Amino acid sequence: MGCGLLGEEGLVLITIGDIAAECPQCGGTDFETLSDGPLRLATELRCTGCGEHVKYLLLLDHIGEEAMRRANRALGELKKQPKK
């Protein structure tokens, strides 16, 4: 489940745990909504760093991919450890 945290000046930071969504264009993590109301999967946001428009769903997908990458890396490290 995604979380939109309202920050200063109406900026939104999309995070799950310690993973923040990043703009696919510039890597920025601060966004602003382009419409009023709650965040929905189809909600468009604008990166405050470069102005790129991106859907909330894409940002959540980025977080999921990063979580999987981290999990796979951790599993790989566990497999390298000697068995007890």
N, C-alpha and C positions, 0 to 999 in steps of 0.2 A: 504494500500500500504506500502510495506516495505522500509526501508531506510538503506543503507549500508554506514556508515561513515568511511572514510579512516583516520586512526590515525597515530601515530608514527610508523615508521619502517614497513609500509604496513599492519598494523593490521586493522581489520574491527570490528566495533561495530554495531550490528543490533538493531535498536531502532524504536519504534513508540511511539510518545509522550514521556512519562517518563518511558516507559516499555522497558527494554533491554532484548534481547534474552539471555538465559542461556544454557550452555552446559548440556545436560541431564545426563552426567556422573559426572561432578565435580562442576557444577554451575558457571563456569567461564563465563565471558562475552566478552572476546577478542578472535577473530578468525582470521585466515589467509586463503586467497583463495588458492586453489590448482591448479587453471588454470587462464589464462589471460582472459580479457574481462569483460563485464558487468555481474552483478549477475543475474542469472536466477533461477527459482524454483528448477531446478535439479542441480544447482551448489553445489559442495562439498566444505566444509570448514573444517579446522582443528582447534580445540580448542588449544590455546597456553598454557593453563594450564595443560592439561592432554594428549593432542595428539589425542583425540577422533575425528573421522571423522563424520561430520553431514551435511545433506542437508539443503540448505537455506529454503526450504519449511517447514521442521520440526521446524526450528527456528521461522519462521513466525507463525506457528501453536501454538507454545508455547506462543508467545506474545498475540495471539487471546484468548487463554484459560485464561491467566492472566487477560486480559481486561474484559472478561465475569465474572470471579471470583470477580473482584473489583466491577463491576456493580451490580451483585447479592447481594454482601455484602452491598452496598450503598442502594439498594432498601429495603433490610431487615431492615436496620437502619431507613429508612423513615417510614416504616410500624409500627415501634415501637413507633414513636412519637405520642403524643395525637393529635386528630383532632381538628381543629380550628372551 
